[in-house]
C-alpha cells in the first residue's frame, strides 16, 4: 500500500527560515494547483455536472490518501474556508467509515 499523506500543519507553511526561492516555489505551486482545480470545476460546470458532487467525490478520494487520524481540513482548523467544508467533511468520514465495515 502506498504511504499516506500526513497534513503539514502550520510548521510546513511557515516562512521563517525559508529562502526566497522556496517561498516563491510554494506560491507558484499553490497558484498552479488553484488554477487546475478552477479549470476542472469550470469544465465540469460546462458539462452539466453537479459541482457539489464533484467536490464531494474529490474529497472522498483525497481523504482515502490521508493518514489515519487526520483529515483534509487539518491544516487550517477554525478557518472560515475549512468551516464551510466541515459539514461536507463529516459526510466524507461517514461514507468512508461505512465502506470500512
Phi and psi in radians as a Rosetta constraint file:
Dihedral C 1 N 2 CA 2 C 2 CIRCULARHARMONIC -1.180 0.35
Dihedral N 2 CA 2 C 2 N 3 CIRCULARHARMONIC 2.626 0.35
Dihedral C 2 N 3 CA 3 C 3 CIRCULARHARMONIC -1.149 0.35
Dihedral N 3 CA 3 C 3 N 4 CIRCULARHARMONIC 2.417 0.35
Dihedral C 3 N 4 CA 4 C 4 CIRCULARHARMONIC -1.580 0.35
Dihedral N 4 CA 4 C 4 N 5 CIRCULARHARMONIC 2.698 0.35
Dihedral C 4 N 5 CA 5 C 5 CIRCULARHARMONIC -1.412 0.35
Dihedral N 5 CA 5 C 5 N 6 CIRCULARHARMONIC 2.385 0.35
Dihedral C 5 N 6 CA 6 C 6 CIRCULARHARMONIC -1.881 0.35
Dihedral N 6 CA 6 C 6 N 7 CIRCULARHARMONIC 2.194 0.35
Dihedral C 6 N 7 CA 7 C 7 CIRCULARHARMONIC -0.932 0.35
Dihedral N 7 CA 7 C 7 N 8 CIRCULARHARMONIC 2.511 0.35
Dihedral C 7 N 8 CA 8 C 8 CIRCULARHARMONIC -1.297 0.35
Dihedral N 8 CA 8 C 8 N 9 CIRCULARHARMONIC -0.602 0.35
Dihedral C 8 N 9 CA 9 C 9 CIRCULARHARMONIC 1.259 0.35
Dihedral N 9 CA 9 C 9 N 10 CIRCULARHARMONIC -3.117 0.35
Dihedral C 9 N 10 CA 10 C 10 CIRCULARHARMONIC -1.026 0.35
Dihedral N 10 CA 10 C 10 N 11 CIRCULARHARMONIC -0.617 0.35
Dihedral C 10 N 11 CA 11 C 11 CIRCULARHARMONIC -1.093 0.35
Dihedral N 11 CA 11 C 11 N 12 CIRCULARHARMONIC -0.630 0.35
Dihedral C 11 N 12 CA 12 C 12 CIRCULARHARMONIC -1.205 0.35
Dihedral N 12 CA 12 C 12 N 13 CIRCULARHARMONIC -0.458 0.35
Dihedral C 12 N 13 CA 13 C 13 CIRCULARHARMONIC -1.777 0.35
Dihedral N 13 CA 13 C 13 N 14 CIRCULARHARMONIC -0.007 0.35
Dihedral C 13 N 14 CA 14 C 14 CIRCULARHARMONIC -1.114 0.35
Dihedral N 14 CA 14 C 14 N 15 CIRCULARHARMONIC 2.404 0.35
Dihedral C 14 N 15 CA 15 C 15 CIRCULARHARMONIC -1.558 0.35
Dihedral N 15 CA 15 C 15 N 16 CIRCULARHARMONIC -0.247 0.35
Dihedral C 15 N 16 CA 16 C 16 CIRCULARHARMONIC -1.079 0.35
Dihedral N 16 CA 16 C 16 N 17 CIRCULARHARMONIC 2.248 0.35
Dihedral C 16 N 17 CA 17 C 17 CIRCULARHARMONIC 1.437 0.35
Dihedral N 17 CA 17 C 17 N 18 CIRCULARHARMONIC 0.062 0.35
Dihedral C 17 N 18 CA 18 C 18 CIRCULARHARMONIC -1.764 0.35
Dihedral N 18 CA 18 C 18 N 19 CIRCULARHARMONIC 2.507 0.35
Dihedral C 18 N 19 CA 19 C 19 CIRCULARHARMONIC -1.295 0.35
Dihedral N 19 CA 19 C 19 N 20 CIRCULARHARMONIC 2.782 0.35
Dihedral C 19 N 20 CA 20 C 20 CIRCULARHARMONIC -0.989 0.35
Dihedral N 20 CA 20 C 20 N 21 CIRCULARHARMONIC -0.585 0.35
Dihedral C 20 N 21 CA 21 C 21 CIRCULARHARMONIC -1.153 0.35
Dihedral N 21 CA 21 C 21 N 22 CIRCULARHARMONIC -0.733 0.35
Dihedral C 21 N 22 CA 22 C 22 CIRCULARHARMONIC -1.128 0.35
Dihedral N 22 CA 22 C 22 N 23 CIRCULARHARMONIC -0.724 0.35
Dihedral C 22 N 23 CA 23 C 23 CIRCULARHARMONIC -1.131 0.35
Dihedral N 23 CA 23 C 23 N 24 CIRCULARHARMONIC -0.768 0.35
Dihedral C 23 N 24 CA 24 C 24 CIRCULARHARMONIC -1.119 0.35
Dihedral N 24 CA 24 C 24 N 25 CIRCULARHARMONIC -0.679 0.35
Dihedral C 24 N 25 CA 25 C 25 CIRCULARHARMONIC -1.092 0.35
Dihedral N 25 CA 25 C 25 N 26 CIRCULARHARMONIC -0.786 0.35
Dihedral C 25 N 26 CA 26 C 26 CIRCULARHARMONIC -1.033 0.35
Dihedral N 26 CA 26 C 26 N 27 CIRCULARHARMONIC -0.831 0.35
Dihedral C 26 N 27 CA 27 C 27 CIRCULARHARMONIC -1.070 0.35
Dihedral N 27 CA 27 C 27 N 28 CIRCULARHARMONIC -0.727 0.35
Dihedral C 27 N 28 CA 28 C 28 CIRCULARHARMONIC -1.146 0.35
Dihedral N 28 CA 28 C 28 N 29 CIRCULARHARMONIC -0.764 0.35
Dihedral C 28 N 29 CA 29 C 29 CIRCULARHARMONIC -1.095 0.35
Dihedral N 29 CA 29 C 29 N 30 CIRCULARHARMONIC -0.724 0.35
Dihedral C 29 N 30 CA 30 C 30 CIRCULARHARMONIC -1.069 0.35
Dihedral N 30 CA 30 C 30 N 31 CIRCULARHARMONIC -0.828 0.35
Dihedral C 30 N 31 CA 31 C 31 CIRCULARHARMONIC -1.068 0.35
Dihedral N 31 CA 31 C 31 N 32 CIRCULARHARMONIC -0.725 0.35
Dihedral C 31 N 32 CA 32 C 32 CIRCULARHARMONIC -1.123 0.35
Dihedral N 32 CA 32 C 32 N 33 CIRCULARHARMONIC -0.740 0.35
Dihedral C 32 N 33 CA 33 C 33 CIRCULARHARMONIC -1.159 0.35
Dihedral N 33 CA 33 C 33 N 34 CIRCULARHARMONIC -0.738 0.35
Dihedral C 33 N 34 CA 34 C 34 CIRCULARHARMONIC -1.083 0.35
Dihedral N 34 CA 34 C 34 N 35 CIRCULARHARMONIC -0.726 0.35
Dihedral C 34 N 35 CA 35 C 35 CIRCULARHARMONIC -1.128 0.35
Dihedral N 35 CA 35 C 35 N 36 CIRCULARHARMONIC -0.702 0.35
Dihedral C 35 N 36 CA 36 C 36 CIRCULARHARMONIC -1.112 0.35
Dihedral N 36 CA 36 C 36 N 37 CIRCULARHARMONIC -0.732 0.35
Dihedral C 36 N 37 CA 37 C 37 CIRCULARHARMONIC -1.138 0.35
Dihedral N 37 CA 37 C 37 N 38 CIRCULARHARMONIC -0.806 0.35
Dihedral C 37 N 38 CA 38 C 38 CIRCULARHARMONIC -1.024 0.35
Dihedral N 38 CA 38 C 38 N 39 CIRCULARHARMONIC -0.805 0.35
Dihedral C 38 N 39 CA 39 C 39 CIRCULARHARMONIC -1.084 0.35
Dihedral N 39 CA 39 C 39 N 40 CIRCULARHARMONIC -0.704 0.35
Dihedral C 39 N 40 CA 40 C 40 CIRCULARHARMONIC -1.110 0.35
Dihedral N 40 CA 40 C 40 N 41 CIRCULARHARMONIC -0.750 0.35
Dihedral C 40 N 41 CA 41 C 41 CIRCULARHARMONIC -1.081 0.35
Dihedral N 41 CA 41 C 41 N 42 CIRCULARHARMONIC -0.816 0.35
Dihedral C 41 N 42 CA 42 C 42 CIRCULARHARMONIC -1.160 0.35
Dihedral N 42 CA 42 C 42 N 43 CIRCULARHARMONIC -0.665 0.35
Dihedral C 42 N 43 CA 43 C 43 CIRCULARHARMONIC -1.086 0.35
Dihedral N 43 CA 43 C 43 N 44 CIRCULARHARMONIC -0.778 0.35
Dihedral C 43 N 44 CA 44 C 44 CIRCULARHARMONIC -1.265 0.35
Dihedral N 44 CA 44 C 44 N 45 CIRCULARHARMONIC -0.585 0.35
Dihedral C 44 N 45 CA 45 C 45 CIRCULARHARMONIC -1.061 0.35
Dihedral N 45 CA 45 C 45 N 46 CIRCULARHARMONIC -0.802 0.35
Dihedral C 45 N 46 CA 46 C 46 CIRCULARHARMONIC -1.101 0.35
Dihedral N 46 CA 46 C 46 N 47 CIRCULARHARMONIC -0.507 0.35
Dihedral C 46 N 47 CA 47 C 47 CIRCULARHARMONIC -1.449 0.35
Dihedral N 47 CA 47 C 47 N 48 CIRCULARHARMONIC -0.074 0.35
Dihedral C 47 N 48 CA 48 C 48 CIRCULARHARMONIC 1.562 0.35
Dihedral N 48 CA 48 C 48 N 49 CIRCULARHARMONIC 0.215 0.35
Dihedral C 48 N 49 CA 49 C 49 CIRCULARHARMONIC -1.263 0.35
Dihedral N 49 CA 49 C 49 N 50 CIRCULARHARMONIC 2.512 0.35
Dihedral C 49 N 50 CA 50 C 50 CIRCULARHARMONIC -1.246 0.35
Dihedral N 50 CA 50 C 50 N 51 CIRCULARHARMONIC 1.928 0.35
Dihedral C 50 N 51 CA 51 C 51 CIRCULARHARMONIC -1.105 0.35
Dihedral N 51 CA 51 C 51 N 52 CIRCULARHARMONIC -0.595 0.35
Dihedral C 51 N 52 CA 52 C 52 CIRCULARHARMONIC -1.039 0.35
Dihedral N 52 CA 52 C 52 N 53 CIRCULARHARMONIC -0.736 0.35
Dihedral C 52 N 53 CA 53 C 53 CIRCULARHARMONIC -1.139 0.35
Dihedral N 53 CA 53 C 53 N 54 CIRCULARHARMONIC -0.734 0.35
Dihedral C 53 N 54 CA 54 C 54 CIRCULARHARMONIC -1.010 0.35
Dihedral N 54 CA 54 C 54 N 55 CIRCULARHARMONIC -0.857 0.35
Dihedral C 54 N 55 CA 55 C 55 CIRCULARHARMONIC -1.160 0.35
Dihedral N 55 CA 55 C 55 N 56 CIRCULARHARMONIC -0.739 0.35
Dihedral C 55 N 56 CA 56 C 56 CIRCULARHARMONIC -1.037 0.35
Dihedral N 56 CA 56 C 56 N 57 CIRCULARHARMONIC -0.892 0.35
Dihedral C 56 N 57 CA 57 C 57 CIRCULARHARMONIC -1.122 0.35
Dihedral N 57 CA 57 C 57 N 58 CIRCULARHARMONIC -0.624 0.35
Dihedral C 57 N 58 CA 58 C 58 CIRCULARHARMONIC -1.122 0.35
Dihedral N 58 CA 58 C 58 N 59 CIRCULARHARMONIC -0.684 0.35
Dihedral C 58 N 59 CA 59 C 59 CIRCULARHARMONIC -1.177 0.35
Dihedral N 59 CA 59 C 59 N 60 CIRCULARHARMONIC -0.686 0.35
Dihedral C 59 N 60 CA 60 C 60 CIRCULARHARMONIC -1.048 0.35
Dihedral N 60 CA 60 C 60 N 61 CIRCULARHARMONIC -0.868 0.35
Dihedral C 60 N 61 CA 61 C 61 CIRCULARHARMONIC -1.116 0.35
Dihedral N 61 CA 61 C 61 N 62 CIRCULARHARMONIC -0.708 0.35
Dihedral C 61 N 62 CA 62 C 62 CIRCULARHARMONIC -1.154 0.35
Dihedral N 62 CA 62 C 62 N 63 CIRCULARHARMONIC -0.712 0.35
Dihedral C 62 N 63 CA 63 C 63 CIRCULARHARMONIC -1.084 0.35
Dihedral N 63 CA 63 C 63 N 64 CIRCULARHARMONIC -0.546 0.35
Dihedral C 63 N 64 CA 64 C 64 CIRCULARHARMONIC -1.053 0.35
Dihedral N 64 CA 64 C 64 N 65 CIRCULARHARMONIC -0.437 0.35
Dihedral C 64 N 65 CA 65 C 65 CIRCULARHARMONIC -1.721 0.35
Dihedral N 65 CA 65 C 65 N 66 CIRCULARHARMONIC 0.103 0.35
Dihedral C 65 N 66 CA 66 C 66 CIRCULARHARMONIC -1.726 0.35
Dihedral N 66 CA 66 C 66 N 67 CIRCULARHARMONIC 2.455 0.35
Dihedral C 66 N 67 CA 67 C 67 CIRCULARHARMONIC -1.014 0.35
Dihedral N 67 CA 67 C 67 N 68 CIRCULARHARMONIC 2.561 0.35
Dihedral C 67 N 68 CA 68 C 68 CIRCULARHARMONIC -0.942 0.35
Dihedral N 68 CA 68 C 68 N 69 CIRCULARHARMONIC 2.443 0.35
Dihedral C 68 N 69 CA 69 C 69 CIRCULARHARMONIC 1.546 0.35
Dihedral N 69 CA 69 C 69 N 70 CIRCULARHARMONIC -0.031 0.35
Dihedral C 69 N 70 CA 70 C 70 CIRCULARHARMONIC -2.155 0.35
Dihedral N 70 CA 70 C 70 N 71 CIRCULARHARMONIC 2.770 0.35
Dihedral C 70 N 71 CA 71 C 71 CIRCULARHARMONIC -2.284 0.35
Dihedral N 71 CA 71 C 71 N 72 CIRCULARHARMONIC 2.955 0.35
Dihedral C 71 N 72 CA 72 C 72 CIRCULARHARMONIC -1.068 0.35
Dihedral N 72 CA 72 C 72 N 73 CIRCULARHARMONIC -0.387 0.35
Dihedral C 72 N 73 CA 73 C 73 CIRCULARHARMONIC -1.689 0.35
Dihedral N 73 CA 73 C 73 N 74 CIRCULARHARMONIC 0.103 0.35
Dihedral C 73 N 74 CA 74 C 74 CIRCULARHARMONIC -1.084 0.35
Dihedral N 74 CA 74 C 74 N 75 CIRCULARHARMONIC -0.523 0.35
Dihedral C 74 N 75 CA 75 C 75 CIRCULARHARMONIC -1.251 0.35
Dihedral N 75 CA 75 C 75 N 76 CIRCULARHARMONIC -0.365 0.35
Dihedral C 75 N 76 CA 76 C 76 CIRCULARHARMONIC -2.336 0.35
Dihedral N 76 CA 76 C 76 N 77 CIRCULARHARMONIC 0.988 0.35
Dihedral C 76 N 77 CA 77 C 77 CIRCULARHARMONIC -1.071 0.35
Dihedral N 77 CA 77 C 77 N 78 CIRCULARHARMONIC 2.302 0.35
Dihedral C 77 N 78 CA 78 C 78 CIRCULARHARMONIC 1.492 0.35
Dihedral N 78 CA 78 C 78 N 79 CIRCULARHARMONIC -0.081 0.35
Dihedral C 78 N 79 CA 79 C 79 CIRCULARHARMONIC -1.251 0.35
Dihedral N 79 CA 79 C 79 N 80 CIRCULARHARMONIC 2.672 0.35
Dihedral C 79 N 80 CA 80 C 80 CIRCULARHARMONIC -1.149 0.35
Dihedral N 80 CA 80 C 80 N 81 CIRCULARHARMONIC -0.545 0.35
Dihedral C 80 N 81 CA 81 C 81 CIRCULARHARMONIC -1.150 0.35
Dihedral N 81 CA 81 C 81 N 82 CIRCULARHARMONIC -0.812 0.35
Dihedral C 81 N 82 CA 82 C 82 CIRCULARHARMONIC -1.134 0.35
Dihedral N 82 CA 82 C 82 N 83 CIRCULARHARMONIC -0.652 0.35
Dihedral C 82 N 83 CA 83 C 83 CIRCULARHARMONIC -1.069 0.35
Dihedral N 83 CA 83 C 83 N 84 CIRCULARHARMONIC -0.652 0.35
Dihedral C 83 N 84 CA 84 C 84 CIRCULARHARMONIC -1.171 0.35
Dihedral N 84 CA 84 C 84 N 85 CIRCULARHARMONIC -0.432 0.35
Dihedral C 84 N 85 CA 85 C 85 CIRCULARHARMONIC -1.734 0.35
Dihedral N 85 CA 85 C 85 N 86 CIRCULARHARMONIC -0.110 0.35
Dihedral C 85 N 86 CA 86 C 86 CIRCULARHARMONIC -1.109 0.35
Dihedral N 86 CA 86 C 86 N 87 CIRCULARHARMONIC -0.667 0.35
Dihedral C 86 N 87 CA 87 C 87 CIRCULARHARMONIC -1.128 0.35
Dihedral N 87 CA 87 C 87 N 88 CIRCULARHARMONIC -0.745 0.35
Dihedral C 87 N 88 CA 88 C 88 CIRCULARHARMONIC -1.090 0.35
Dihedral N 88 CA 88 C 88 N 89 CIRCULARHARMONIC -0.707 0.35
Dihedral C 88 N 89 CA 89 C 89 CIRCULARHARMONIC -1.105 0.35
Dihedral N 89 CA 89 C 89 N 90 CIRCULARHARMONIC -0.644 0.35
Dihedral C 89 N 90 CA 90 C 90 CIRCULARHARMONIC -1.040 0.35
Dihedral N 90 CA 90 C 90 N 91 CIRCULARHARMONIC -0.727 0.35
Dihedral C 90 N 91 CA 91 C 91 CIRCULARHARMONIC -1.150 0.35
Dihedral N 91 CA 91 C 91 N 92 CIRCULARHARMONIC -0.656 0.35
Dihedral C 91 N 92 CA 92 C 92 CIRCULARHARMONIC -1.061 0.35
Dihedral N 92 CA 92 C 92 N 93 CIRCULARHARMONIC -0.823 0.35
Dihedral C 92 N 93 CA 93 C 93 CIRCULARHARMONIC -1.097 0.35
Dihedral N 93 CA 93 C 93 N 94 CIRCULARHARMONIC -0.690 0.35
Dihedral C 93 N 94 CA 94 C 94 CIRCULARHARMONIC -1.099 0.35
Dihedral N 94 CA 94 C 94 N 95 CIRCULARHARMONIC -0.796 0.35
Dihedral C 94 N 95 CA 95 C 95 CIRCULARHARMONIC -1.083 0.35
Dihedral N 95 CA 95 C 95 N 96 CIRCULARHARMONIC -0.780 0.35
Dihedral C 95 N 96 CA 96 C 96 CIRCULARHARMONIC -1.173 0.35
Dihedral N 96 CA 96 C 96 N 97 CIRCULARHARMONIC -0.644 0.35
Dihedral C 96 N 97 CA 97 C 97 CIRCULARHARMONIC -1.138 0.35
Dihedral N 97 CA 97 C 97 N 98 CIRCULARHARMONIC -0.710 0.35
Dihedral C 97 N 98 CA 98 C 98 CIRCULARHARMONIC -1.121 0.35
Dihedral N 98 CA 98 C 98 N 99 CIRCULARHARMONIC -0.674 0.35
Dihedral C 98 N 99 CA 99 C 99 CIRCULARHARMONIC -1.146 0.35
Dihedral N 99 CA 99 C 99 N 100 CIRCULARHARMONIC -0.557 0.35
Dihedral C 99 N 100 CA 100 C 100 CIRCULARHARMONIC -1.277 0.35
Dihedral N 100 CA 100 C 100 N 101 CIRCULARHARMONIC -0.325 0.35
